[in-house]
């Protein structure tokens, strides 16, 4: 009853009169767009892209300079996505080196600032305007909605945790905030082999309609449930994110929870990029909000083969990210899904895996903990956590002079908050961190068998 009332009355009222934002308005509009054909959605995408490119040509010095250097005499010469693919890509380093030149003067000092450690191991800072922030939330709710975890749905999140000490007042505010959204947050950073029953008890007591979770903690929990033949509340839907969902994991989780498990794909820079539907034949791309491309080793657009993902946010005018390389790989598909959703497909997410760090106490620290934690410390330009033995880890850090080595004690305390048997944490300050043979940077590397 609360879910239905929330979606139809409470949330629209909250957005319009309390928060005075556009989230519900954009949610309604984005949901209606799913009734369009693919051709109509592609037209919508192109019109939004064309408008954004013209804006950047006039208002973002960095882009005009880069595009002219690439041989674009006038942005009006970009008349199709094929032409668009001729524009240079934008890397995380480009953003770091040209941060202020990427923000239009009319938006400076007014944007929402965000940071993420990301799967690349390099703390990344960016900005977005308030309307873009509202729009991406609406797209997220739309995607979660078609998977049974939408607005007002009673949902349990097996997710991350706050970094550092949180005041009682802030904790109270967060609890009330999540209760308003009809959801419960449970940190997976504290999960061990000894406390899995605590997580099961929380699920059984809360009785969620939907569960949203990191992949690896959910998989560990599912294996334990199946091994011990534990009776568990069955949700109507389960969504995973932050890591690739492999088929063997999906089978194990669905066996334990007795419901379908759906994969989603997103990142902090853009929020929800794509999500599965009930047919589970790939992930539908939110092309009315984004342009998603994949490039081969020669930087040429490819389909039906794995490539590096580049993404353009069509609505972020506060700090436009155009053809941004997010560090993941995927395979785009030309095949239309047989469901009623007209959005085109990603066949497979090929890369995005963070290794789990283990301890002698049976602790399983998800790879997401480390970018979540280390992005909060100034002066860390790149990092990698490597584990060769169960008792210890080594953190490799590339830092500048704003990083104080005394901060390592704080990092130690934060990591060992989640460990019953404290890890020995070694630090190595290095000039660079080698890439993998495939040219990628791994945040966490476990060499344990």
SVG drawing of the C-alpha trace seen along z (x, -y; Angstrom):
<svg xmlns="http://www.w3.org/2000/svg" viewBox="-2 -33 61 61">
<polyline fill="none" stroke="black" stroke-width="0.4" points="0.0,0.0 2.8,-2.4 4.6,-1.7 1.6,-2.5 0.8,-5.7 4.5,-6.7 4.8,-6.5 1.5,-8.2 1.2,-10.8 4.0,-11.1 7.0,-11.2 5.5,-13.6 4.5,-15.9 8.0,-15.6 9.8,-16.5 7.5,-19.4 6.9,-21.1 9.6,-20.0 12.8,-19.4 11.5,-21.5 13.4,-19.4 12.6,-17.7 13.1,-14.1 9.5,-13.0 8.7,-15.1 11.6,-13.6 10.8,-10.1 7.3,-10.4 8.6,-11.8 11.4,-9.1 8.9,-6.3 6.6,-7.6 9.6,-7.6 9.6,-3.8 6.5,-3.8 8.4,-5.3 10.0,-3.2 13.8,-2.8 13.9,-5.2 12.1,-7.9 14.4,-7.3 17.4,-7.7 16.0,-11.0 15.6,-12.2 19.1,-11.2 20.5,-13.0 18.6,-16.2 19.9,-16.3 23.4,-15.5 23.3,-18.2 22.2,-20.8 24.9,-19.8 27.7,-20.0 26.6,-23.4 26.6,-24.6 30.1,-23.2 31.4,-24.8 30.3,-28.2 30.8,-27.8 33.5,-25.2 37.0,-26.4 38.5,-22.9 36.3,-21.2 36.4,-23.9 40.2,-23.8 40.4,-20.0 37.9,-19.7 39.6,-22.3 42.9,-20.5 41.1,-17.3 40.2,-19.1 36.6,-20.2 36.2,-23.6 32.7,-24.1 30.6,-21.9 27.6,-22.2 29.6,-19.8 28.9,-17.0 25.6,-15.7 25.5,-12.1 26.8,-9.7 29.4,-8.6 30.6,-12.2 30.5,-12.4 32.8,-9.4 35.5,-11.6 35.7,-13.7 38.6,-12.9 37.9,-10.9 38.1,-12.4 40.2,-10.6 40.2,-10.9 43.6,-12.5 42.2,-15.0 39.6,-16.0 42.1,-16.3 44.5,-18.5 41.7,-20.7 39.2,-20.7 38.3,-24.4 38.3,-24.7 35.6,-22.0 33.1,-24.0 31.2,-26.8 31.5,-30.2 27.7,-30.3 27.9,-27.1 31.0,-27.8 30.3,-27.8 26.8,-26.4 27.4,-22.7 27.1,-19.7 30.6,-18.2 31.2,-14.5 34.2,-12.2 34.8,-8.5 37.7,-6.1 36.4,-4.2 37.5,-0.9 40.7,-2.5 42.2,-3.2 42.7,-6.9 40.5,-9.2 38.3,-11.1 36.5,-14.4 33.8,-15.9 30.8,-18.2 27.2,-18.2 24.4,-20.7 21.3,-20.2 19.0,-19.3 21.4,-16.6 21.5,-15.3 17.7,-15.1 17.5,-13.5 20.0,-10.7 18.0,-9.8 14.8,-9.5 16.6,-7.2 17.8,-5.1 14.3,-4.8 13.0,-3.9 15.5,-1.1 14.9,0.2 11.2,-0.1 11.1,2.3 13.0,4.8 10.6,4.6 12.7,2.4 11.3,-1.0 9.9,-4.0 8.3,-3.0 9.2,0.7 10.3,2.1 14.0,2.7 17.0,4.0 20.4,2.8 23.5,4.9 25.8,2.1 28.6,-0.1 29.1,-2.0 30.1,-5.5 33.8,-6.3 35.0,-7.6 33.0,-8.3 29.4,-9.3 27.7,-11.4 24.4,-10.2 22.6,-13.1 23.8,-12.3 23.0,-8.6 19.5,-9.5 19.0,-11.7 20.2,-8.9 18.0,-6.3 14.9,-8.6 15.9,-9.3 16.2,-5.7 13.0,-4.9 11.2,-7.6 12.4,-5.8 11.1,-2.5 14.5,-0.9 17.0,0.5 20.8,0.2 23.0,3.0 26.8,2.7 28.6,5.6 32.0,4.2 31.4,5.9 30.6,9.4 32.6,12.3 32.2,16.1 31.1,16.0 28.4,13.4 26.5,14.5 23.6,15.6 23.2,11.9 22.6,10.9 20.1,13.7 18.3,12.6 18.1,9.0 16.6,10.2 14.1,12.4 13.1,9.7 12.8,6.9 11.1,9.1 12.0,6.9 10.1,7.1 13.5,6.4 17.2,6.7 19.9,4.6 23.5,5.8 27.1,6.0 27.7,9.2 30.4,10.9 28.9,10.5 25.5,11.7 27.2,14.7 29.0,15.6 25.8,15.3 24.0,17.5 26.6,20.3 26.2,20.4 22.4,20.5 22.5,23.4 25.2,25.3 23.3,25.1 19.9,25.4 18.7,22.3 15.1,21.1 15.0,17.6 12.4,14.9 11.9,14.8 11.9,11.3 10.1,10.7 13.3,9.3 17.0,9.0 19.4,6.5 23.1,6.6 25.7,4.0 29.3,2.7 30.8,6.0 30.1,8.3 27.4,10.9 28.7,14.3 26.2,17.0 27.5,19.4 26.9,16.7 23.4,16.0 22.5,19.7 23.8,19.9 22.0,16.7 18.7,17.6 18.8,21.1 19.3,19.5 16.7,16.7 14.3,18.5 13.7,15.5 15.3,13.9 18.5,12.0 19.0,9.0 22.3,7.4 22.7,3.6 25.6,1.5 26.4,-2.0 29.1,-4.2 29.2,-7.3 29.9,-9.6 26.6,-8.7 24.6,-6.6 22.6,-3.9 23.9,-3.2 22.1,0.0 20.0,2.8 18.6,6.2 14.9,6.8 12.9,9.9 14.2,11.8 17.8,11.5 19.3,11.5 21.5,8.4 21.2,5.0 19.1,2.1 21.1,-1.1 19.5,-4.4 20.1,-6.2 17.7,-9.0 20.1,-10.0 23.5,-8.8 25.5,-8.0 27.3,-4.8 30.0,-3.7 32.6,-0.9 36.1,-1.3 38.6,1.2 42.4,1.0 42.6,-1.4 39.9,-3.7 37.4,-2.7 33.7,-2.1 32.8,1.6 29.6,3.6 29.3,7.3 32.8,7.5 34.4,6.3 35.6,2.7 36.5,-0.1 33.4,-2.0 33.1,-5.7 30.1,-7.6 28.5,-11.0 26.1,-12.5 23.4,-14.3 22.1,-16.4 25.1,-17.5 25.8,-21.0 27.6,-21.9 30.7,-19.9 30.0,-18.1 31.6,-14.7 31.8,-14.0 33.2,-10.7 34.5,-10.0 36.5,-6.8 35.2,-5.2 37.7,-2.3 35.2,0.6 34.8,2.9 31.5,4.1 30.1,5.7 27.3,3.8 24.7,5.7 22.7,4.9 20.0,7.5 16.8,6.1 15.4,7.6 12.1,9.4 10.6,7.7 8.5,4.5 11.4,2.2 12.7,0.4 16.1,-0.6 19.0,1.0 21.3,3.6 24.6,4.3 25.3,8.0 27.9,8.3 29.9,6.3 33.4,7.7 35.4,6.0 34.8,4.4 36.0,7.0 37.5,6.1 39.2,8.9 38.1,9.8 40.6,9.4 40.5,12.1 41.7,12.3 42.6,15.1 39.3,14.5 37.3,15.4 36.8,11.7 35.9,11.0 36.6,7.3 34.9,6.5 37.2,4.6 34.7,1.7 35.8,0.9 39.2,-0.5 38.2,-3.1 35.3,-4.0 37.8,-4.7 40.9,-6.0 39.0,-8.7 38.5,-10.6 42.3,-11.2 43.9,-14.2 47.1,-13.6 46.5,-10.0 46.8,-10.0 46.7,-6.2 46.6,-3.1 46.6,0.7 46.0,3.2 47.8,6.5 47.5,9.6 50.0,12.4 49.3,14.0 46.3,14.2 47.8,12.2 48.7,9.1 48.1,6.7 50.4,4.2 49.0,0.9 50.9,-0.8 50.4,-4.5 51.3,-7.2 51.0,-10.4 51.8,-14.1 53.1,-16.5 49.6,-17.1 49.5,-13.5 50.7,-13.2 52.2,-9.8 50.6,-10.1 47.3,-9.5 48.2,-5.8 47.3,-5.2 43.8,-6.5 43.6,-4.2 44.7,-1.3 42.0,-1.9 39.3,-2.2 40.2,1.0 40.5,2.9 37.1,1.7 35.8,4.5 38.3,7.2 38.0,9.4 41.7,10.4 43.6,7.2 45.4,7.3 49.1,6.3 49.0,3.4 52.2,2.5 52.7,-0.6 54.9,-1.2 55.2,-4.7 56.0,-4.4 56.2,-6.6 54.0,-4.4 51.8,-1.3 52.2,1.0 49.2,1.9 48.1,5.4 49.2,7.0 45.8,5.9 46.6,2.3 44.2,2.0 44.8,1.0 43.5,3.3 42.5,1.8 42.8,5.0 44.9,8.0 44.6,11.2 47.3,13.8 45.8,16.3 44.8,19.6"/>
</svg>
